[in-house]
Amino acid sequence: MGFSLPGFSLLFLLTLLDLVLSSEGTDIISFYENYNVTWGFDHVLSLNQGREIQLSMDSSSGAGFASKLSYASGFFHLKMKLPDRDSAGVVTAFYLTSNGNKHDELDFEFLGNREGKPYTLQTNVFVNGQGNREQRIHLWFDPTADFHTYKILWNQHQIVFFVEDTPIRVFKNMKRDIGVDHETYPSQPMQIEASLWNGDSWATDGGQTKTNWSNAPFKAHFQGFEIGACSVDHDQINSGADFEHCYSTGYWWNTEKYWKLNHREQREYEKVRNMYMNYDYCSDRTRYPTDIPLECLQH
């Protein structure tokens, strides 16, 4: 005797399957569809048919990869599991960056530490080649024990750095808010990059704590290679064309819902700033004894 599902049940199962594929799609897609290894080729290992990438670092080299395309807006993410044990001096990075001396850049930098001490997560924003906008927090979990998702929302209203679904940094477009110069906000198409490298000259205790190479190789793992963003081809970039199409509300991350944090996100953001932040350039009176940078007025 044959078996058939009522129409509504079949529709329900198809909808459920679509939701599962949408939520898991970041683990299904292969690294090689959207990314290329850019350096340290012999320090890169592809796992699970390209669904996971391991970067390793020893005294001879680290490694890195980058997206094949550049993007002018989007909601970017990677799943990452950081090097464990004594990782002082080791920097694991996930960032967006344009090319050239006057580049734009949005950074996640995970700064390793002696075993038993917490990682520091440093974010930074470069606009037209000017950085020095560091903020640092301690994470409220062990980032070496499992994969966690780190995200960057970038539209014409705000840039938001997320750990999972918790916003840890907001950088507003001041031109939109109060009409200041456009060079206070990233506007150049950027590639997605990730790397594992030796930063022991500065990364841990200001460079006083050095890398313990007896623990090498250090290993960082990455998953989630789906990209939700507006791509720009190299010919457009080289010709100096504008990228207005990437600001369209036809892309969901540009819709009004994403112009500011919602109430839950605002509460969680304030909690992070109050409980986990240990450095904010806006509060550094040694660097800025009188006039703070204009974007610091956002807080």
MARROBA-804004 format. One line per field, with one value per residue (C-alpha): residue number from 1; residue in one letter; chain; x, y, z. Coordinates in nm, 2 decimals. Each point is the difference from the previous one (the first is absolute). Layout:
<sites>
seq: NUM / ...
type: a / ...
mol: A / ...
u: X / ...
v: Y / ...
w: Z / ...
</sites>
This chain:
<sites>
seq: 1 / 2 / 3 / 4 / 5 / 6 / 7 / 8 / 9 / 10 / 11 / 12 / 13 / 14 / 15 / 16 / 17 / 18 / 19 / 20 / 21 / 22 / 23 / 24 / 25 / 26 / 27 / 28 / 29 / 30 / 31 / 32 / 33 / 34 / 35 / 36 / 37 / 38 / 39 / 40 / 41 / 42 / 43 / 44 / 45 / 46 / 47 / 48 / 49 / 50 / 51 / 52 / 53 / 54 / 55 / 56 / 57 / 58 / 59 / 60 / 61 / 62 / 63 / 64 / 65 / 66 / 67 / 68 / 69 / 70 / 71 / 72 / 73 / 74 / 75 / 76 / 77 / 78 / 79 / 80 / 81 / 82 / 83 / 84 / 85 / 86 / 87 / 88 / 89 / 90 / 91 / 92 / 93 / 94 / 95 / 96 / 97 / 98 / 99 / 100 / 101 / 102 / 103 / 104 / 105 / 106 / 107 / 108 / 109 / 110 / 111 / 112 / 113 / 114 / 115 / 116 / 117 / 118 / 119 / 120 / 121 / 122 / 123 / 124 / 125 / 126 / 127 / 128 / 129 / 130 / 131 / 132 / 133 / 134 / 135 / 136 / 137 / 138 / 139 / 140 / 141 / 142 / 143 / 144 / 145 / 146 / 147 / 148 / 149 / 150 / 151 / 152 / 153 / 154 / 155 / 156 / 157 / 158 / 159 / 160 / 161 / 162 / 163 / 164 / 165 / 166 / 167 / 168 / 169 / 170 / 171 / 172 / 173 / 174 / 175 / 176 / 177 / 178 / 179 / 180 / 181 / 182 / 183 / 184 / 185 / 186 / 187 / 188 / 189 / 190 / 191 / 192 / 193 / 194 / 195 / 196 / 197 / 198 / 199 / 200 / 201 / 202 / 203 / 204 / 205 / 206 / 207 / 208 / 209 / 210 / 211 / 212 / 213 / 214 / 215 / 216 / 217 / 218 / 219 / 220 / 221 / 222 / 223 / 224 / 225 / 226 / 227 / 228 / 229 / 230 / 231 / 232 / 233 / 234 / 235 / 236 / 237 / 238 / 239 / 240 / 241 / 242 / 243 / 244 / 245 / 246 / 247 / 248 / 249 / 250 / 251 / 252 / 253 / 254 / 255 / 256 / 257 / 258 / 259 / 260 / 261 / 262 / 263 / 264 / 265 / 266 / 267 / 268 / 269 / 270 / 271 / 272 / 273 / 274 / 275 / 276 / 277 / 278 / 279 / 280 / 281 / 282 / 283 / 284 / 285 / 286 / 287 / 288 / 289 / 290 / 291 / 292 / 293 / 294 / 295 / 296 / 297 / 298 / 299
type: m / g / f / s / l / p / g / f / s / l / l / f / l / l / t / l / l / d / l / v / l / s / s / e / g / t / d / i / i / s / f / y / e / n / y / n / v / t / w / g / f / d / h / v / l / s / l / n / q / g / r / e / i / q / l / s / m / d / s / s / s / g / a / g / f / a / s / k / l / s / y / a / s / g / f / f / h / l / k / m / k / l / p / d / r / d / s / a / g / v / v / t / a / f / y / l / t / s / n / g / n / k / h / d / e / l / d / f / e / f / l / g / n / r / e / g / k / p / y / t / l / q / t / n / v / f / v / n / g / q / g / n / r / e / q / r / i / h / l / w / f / d / p / t / a / d / f / h / t / y / k / i / l / w / n / q / h / q / i / v / f / f / v / e / d / t / p / i / r / v / f / k / n / m / k / r / d / i / g / v / d / h / e / t / y / p / s / q / p / m / q / i / e / a / s / l / w / n / g / d / s / w / a / t / d / g / g / q / t / k / t / n / w / s / n / a / p / f / k / a / h / f / q / g / f / e / i / g / a / c / s / v / d / h / d / q / i / n / s / g / a / d / f / e / h / c / y / s / t / g / y / w / w / n / t / e / k / y / w / k / l / n / h / r / e / q / r / e / y / e / k / v / r / n / m / y / m / n / y / d / y / c / s / d / r / t / r / y / p / t / d / i / p / l / e / c / l / q / h
mol: A / A / A / A / A / A / A / A / A / A / A / A / A / A / A / A / A / A / A / A / A / A / A / A / A / A / A / A / A / A / A / A / A / A / A / A / A / A / A / A / A / A / A / A / A / A / A / A / A / A / A / A / A / A / A / A / A / A / A / A / A / A / A / A / A / A / A / A / A / A / A / A / A / A / A / A / A / A / A / A / A / A / A / A / A / A / A / A / A / A / A / A / A / A / A / A / A / A / A / A / A / A / A / A / A / A / A / A / A / A / A / A / A / A / A / A / A / A / A / A / A / A / A / A / A / A / A / A / A / A / A / A / A / A / A / A / A / A / A / A / A / A / A / A / A / A / A / A / A / A / A / A / A / A / A / A / A / A / A / A / A / A / A / A / A / A / A / A / A / A / A / A / A / A / A / A / A / A / A / A / A / A / A / A / A / A / A / A / A / A / A / A / A / A / A / A / A / A / A / A / A / A / A / A / A / A / A / A / A / A / A / A / A / A / A / A / A / A / A / A / A / A / A / A / A / A / A / A / A / A / A / A / A / A / A / A / A / A / A / A / A / A / A / A / A / A / A / A / A / A / A / A / A / A / A / A / A / A / A / A / A / A / A / A / A / A / A / A / A / A / A / A / A / A / A / A / A / A / A / A / A / A / A / A / A / A / A / A / A / A / A / A / A / A / A / A / A / A / A
u: 0.00 / 0.14 / 0.06 / -0.07 / 0.01 / -0.28 / 0.09 / 0.02 / 0.24 / 0.22 / 0.01 / 0.09 / 0.29 / 0.13 / -0.01 / 0.18 / 0.26 / 0.06 / 0.04 / 0.25 / 0.20 / 0.00 / 0.12 / 0.26 / 0.11 / 0.30 / 0.14 / -0.10 / 0.17 / 0.37 / 0.27 / 0.12 / -0.32 / 0.05 / 0.36 / 0.36 / 0.31 / 0.23 / 0.31 / 0.15 / -0.13 / 0.18 / -0.16 / -0.36 / -0.20 / -0.34 / -0.23 / -0.34 / 0.00 / 0.09 / -0.27 / 0.27 / 0.34 / 0.28 / 0.28 / 0.31 / 0.30 / 0.35 / 0.32 / 0.04 / -0.34 / -0.37 / -0.27 / -0.29 / -0.29 / -0.22 / -0.33 / 0.02 / -0.23 / -0.02 / -0.32 / -0.15 / -0.27 / -0.11 / -0.03 / 0.32 / 0.08 / 0.24 / -0.01 / 0.33 / 0.17 / 0.32 / 0.34 / 0.00 / 0.26 / 0.27 / -0.08 / 0.18 / 0.11 / -0.22 / -0.25 / -0.31 / -0.17 / -0.32 / -0.04 / -0.12 / 0.25 / 0.04 / 0.32 / 0.24 / 0.17 / -0.32 / -0.19 / -0.31 / 0.00 / -0.22 / 0.18 / -0.06 / 0.34 / 0.01 / 0.31 / 0.13 / 0.11 / 0.18 / -0.19 / -0.27 / -0.03 / -0.28 / 0.03 / -0.04 / -0.22 / 0.12 / -0.21 / 0.12 / -0.13 / 0.21 / -0.14 / 0.21 / 0.32 / -0.06 / -0.04 / 0.08 / -0.36 / 0.06 / -0.25 / 0.07 / -0.22 / 0.04 / -0.23 / -0.25 / 0.07 / 0.30 / 0.05 / 0.24 / -0.25 / -0.24 / -0.11 / -0.16 / -0.14 / 0.15 / -0.19 / 0.04 / -0.31 / 0.10 / -0.26 / -0.02 / -0.14 / 0.22 / 0.27 / -0.07 / 0.25 / -0.18 / 0.11 / -0.28 / -0.31 / 0.15 / 0.12 / 0.33 / 0.08 / -0.20 / 0.15 / -0.26 / 0.02 / 0.04 / -0.07 / -0.35 / -0.05 / 0.14 / 0.14 / 0.38 / 0.25 / -0.03 / 0.36 / -0.12 / -0.17 / 0.12 / -0.11 / 0.24 / -0.08 / 0.17 / 0.11 / -0.06 / 0.33 / 0.11 / 0.34 / 0.21 / 0.33 / 0.27 / -0.07 / 0.22 / 0.15 / -0.33 / -0.29 / 0.04 / 0.08 / 0.11 / 0.26 / 0.16 / -0.13 / 0.15 / -0.11 / 0.10 / 0.10 / 0.02 / -0.38 / 0.01 / -0.17 / -0.28 / -0.33 / -0.31 / -0.31 / -0.26 / -0.34 / -0.30 / 0.11 / -0.33 / 0.01 / -0.30 / 0.12 / -0.01 / 0.29 / 0.20 / 0.22 / 0.36 / -0.08 / -0.25 / 0.26 / 0.27 / -0.22 / -0.10 / -0.37 / -0.24 / -0.16 / -0.34 / -0.17 / 0.15 / -0.18 / -0.34 / -0.27 / -0.05 / 0.28 / -0.15 / 0.30 / -0.07 / -0.36 / -0.11 / 0.00 / 0.38 / 0.06 / 0.03 / 0.00 / -0.33 / -0.09 / 0.14 / 0.32 / 0.04 / -0.03 / 0.25 / 0.24 / -0.01 / 0.06 / 0.31 / 0.14 / -0.06 / 0.12 / 0.25 / 0.17 / 0.35 / 0.11 / -0.17 / 0.21 / -0.28 / 0.08 / 0.38 / 0.09 / 0.37 / -0.07 / -0.27 / 0.05 / -0.25 / -0.17 / -0.13 / -0.06 / -0.33 / -0.15 / 0.04 / -0.29 / -0.22 / 0.03
v: 0.00 / 0.34 / 0.28 / 0.36 / 0.32 / 0.25 / 0.32 / 0.21 / -0.25 / -0.01 / 0.38 / 0.00 / -0.24 / 0.20 / 0.32 / -0.17 / -0.14 / 0.35 / 0.14 / -0.27 / 0.06 / 0.38 / -0.04 / -0.26 / 0.14 / 0.17 / -0.35 / -0.16 / 0.23 / -0.08 / 0.25 / -0.01 / 0.14 / 0.35 / 0.00 / -0.06 / -0.06 / 0.30 / -0.08 / -0.28 / -0.26 / -0.29 / 0.12 / -0.05 / -0.32 / -0.06 / -0.22 / -0.16 / 0.06 / 0.36 / 0.08 / 0.08 / 0.16 / -0.03 / 0.26 / -0.08 / 0.21 / -0.09 / 0.19 / -0.01 / 0.13 / 0.06 / 0.00 / 0.19 / -0.01 / 0.26 / 0.02 / -0.01 / 0.30 / 0.34 / 0.13 / 0.35 / -0.10 / -0.31 / -0.21 / -0.20 / -0.29 / -0.28 / -0.28 / -0.03 / -0.22 / 0.17 / -0.16 / -0.15 / -0.05 / 0.26 / 0.24 / 0.32 / 0.21 / -0.19 / 0.21 / -0.15 / 0.25 / 0.04 / 0.33 / 0.19 / 0.21 / 0.20 / 0.04 / 0.30 / 0.23 / 0.19 / -0.32 / -0.07 / -0.30 / -0.16 / -0.23 / -0.28 / -0.09 / -0.27 / 0.04 / -0.31 / -0.03 / -0.22 / -0.32 / 0.06 / 0.37 / 0.14 / 0.09 / 0.37 / 0.08 / 0.33 / 0.17 / 0.29 / 0.22 / 0.16 / 0.27 / 0.14 / -0.15 / 0.13 / -0.26 / 0.03 / -0.06 / -0.30 / -0.14 / -0.32 / -0.23 / -0.33 / -0.28 / -0.15 / -0.36 / -0.21 / 0.07 / -0.30 / -0.26 / 0.01 / 0.20 / 0.34 / 0.24 / 0.34 / 0.25 / 0.35 / 0.19 / 0.28 / 0.22 / 0.38 / 0.06 / -0.20 / -0.26 / -0.25 / -0.27 / -0.30 / -0.30 / -0.25 / 0.22 / 0.25 / 0.33 / 0.10 / 0.31 / 0.26 / 0.25 / 0.24 / 0.18 / 0.36 / 0.15 / -0.16 / 0.11 / 0.36 / 0.07 / -0.03 / -0.08 / -0.34 / -0.10 / -0.08 / -0.32 / -0.29 / 0.03 / -0.21 / -0.35 / -0.26 / -0.36 / -0.24 / -0.13 / -0.23 / -0.08 / -0.15 / 0.18 / 0.08 / 0.32 / -0.04 / 0.34 / 0.16 / -0.25 / -0.12 / 0.24 / 0.26 / -0.24 / -0.09 / -0.36 / -0.18 / -0.30 / -0.34 / -0.18 / -0.34 / 0.00 / 0.04 / -0.07 / 0.22 / -0.08 / 0.21 / -0.16 / 0.18 / -0.10 / 0.18 / 0.11 / 0.13 / 0.37 / 0.23 / 0.32 / 0.23 / -0.09 / 0.24 / -0.12 / 0.12 / 0.19 / 0.22 / 0.06 / 0.09 / 0.23 / 0.20 / -0.08 / 0.07 / -0.29 / 0.15 / -0.32 / -0.16 / 0.25 / -0.11 / -0.11 / -0.29 / -0.16 / -0.10 / 0.13 / 0.35 / 0.01 / 0.23 / -0.28 / 0.00 / 0.38 / -0.02 / -0.26 / -0.13 / 0.01 / -0.34 / 0.07 / 0.34 / -0.16 / -0.27 / 0.26 / 0.21 / -0.31 / -0.09 / 0.36 / 0.00 / -0.35 / -0.11 / 0.30 / 0.07 / 0.26 / 0.26 / 0.26 / 0.25 / -0.01 / 0.01 / 0.35 / -0.07 / -0.01 / 0.26 / 0.23 / 0.26 / -0.05 / -0.36 / -0.13 / 0.11 / -0.35 / -0.04 / 0.23 / -0.30 / -0.16
w: 0.00 / -0.10 / 0.25 / -0.07 / 0.21 / 0.00 / -0.19 / 0.31 / 0.16 / -0.30 / -0.01 / 0.37 / -0.06 / -0.30 / 0.21 / 0.29 / -0.24 / -0.14 / 0.35 / 0.09 / -0.32 / 0.06 / 0.36 / -0.08 / -0.34 / 0.15 / 0.08 / -0.33 / -0.25 / -0.08 / 0.08 / -0.36 / -0.14 / 0.15 / 0.14 / -0.10 / 0.22 / -0.04 / 0.20 / 0.21 / -0.24 / 0.18 / 0.33 / -0.12 / 0.03 / -0.16 / 0.21 / -0.06 / -0.38 / 0.03 / 0.26 / 0.26 / -0.04 / 0.25 / 0.01 / 0.19 / 0.11 / 0.11 / 0.01 / -0.38 / -0.11 / 0.07 / -0.26 / -0.14 / -0.25 / -0.17 / -0.19 / -0.38 / -0.03 / 0.17 / 0.16 / 0.06 / 0.26 / 0.18 / 0.31 / 0.02 / 0.23 / 0.07 / 0.25 / 0.19 / 0.26 / 0.13 / 0.09 / 0.34 / 0.27 / 0.05 / -0.30 / 0.12 / -0.30 / -0.24 / -0.20 / -0.17 / -0.23 / -0.19 / -0.18 / -0.30 / -0.19 / -0.32 / -0.20 / -0.01 / 0.25 / 0.09 / 0.06 / 0.21 / 0.24 / 0.26 / 0.24 / 0.24 / 0.16 / 0.26 / 0.22 / 0.16 / 0.36 / 0.24 / 0.08 / 0.25 / -0.08 / -0.22 / -0.37 / -0.08 / -0.30 / -0.16 / -0.27 / -0.21 / -0.28 / -0.27 / -0.22 / -0.29 / 0.14 / 0.36 / 0.27 / 0.37 / 0.10 / 0.22 / 0.25 / 0.20 / 0.19 / 0.19 / -0.13 / 0.24 / -0.13 / -0.10 / -0.37 / -0.03 / 0.11 / -0.29 / -0.31 / 0.05 / -0.26 / -0.05 / -0.22 / -0.15 / -0.12 / -0.25 / -0.16 / -0.06 / 0.35 / 0.23 / 0.05 / 0.27 / 0.13 / 0.15 / 0.20 / -0.08 / 0.02 / 0.26 / -0.13 / 0.15 / -0.21 / -0.19 / -0.24 / -0.15 / -0.33 / 0.13 / -0.34 / 0.02 / 0.36 / 0.01 / -0.35 / 0.07 / -0.26 / -0.18 / 0.09 / 0.35 / -0.13 / -0.21 / -0.36 / -0.21 / -0.12 / 0.23 / -0.01 / 0.28 / 0.15 / 0.28 / 0.13 / 0.27 / 0.07 / 0.25 / 0.18 / 0.31 / -0.05 / 0.13 / 0.04 / 0.36 / 0.29 / -0.25 / -0.15 / 0.34 / -0.01 / -0.29 / -0.21 / 0.15 / -0.31 / 0.19 / -0.03 / -0.38 / -0.24 / 0.11 / -0.18 / -0.08 / -0.16 / -0.22 / -0.13 / -0.16 / -0.34 / -0.13 / -0.08 / 0.03 / -0.16 / -0.31 / -0.22 / -0.21 / -0.29 / -0.04 / -0.32 / 0.19 / 0.27 / -0.24 / -0.21 / 0.30 / -0.05 / 0.29 / 0.19 / 0.07 / -0.10 / 0.31 / 0.22 / -0.13 / 0.25 / -0.23 / 0.21 / 0.33 / 0.21 / -0.14 / 0.11 / 0.28 / 0.25 / -0.02 / 0.03 / 0.38 / 0.27 / 0.13 / 0.37 / 0.08 / -0.19 / 0.17 / 0.34 / -0.08 / -0.15 / 0.31 / 0.21 / -0.20 / 0.03 / 0.38 / 0.09 / -0.26 / -0.16 / 0.12 / -0.25 / -0.21 / -0.20 / 0.06 / 0.37 / -0.03 / 0.13 / -0.05 / -0.38 / 0.00 / 0.30 / -0.13 / -0.33 / -0.05 / -0.35 / -0.15 / -0.03 / 0.38 / 0.04 / -0.10 / 0.34
</sites>
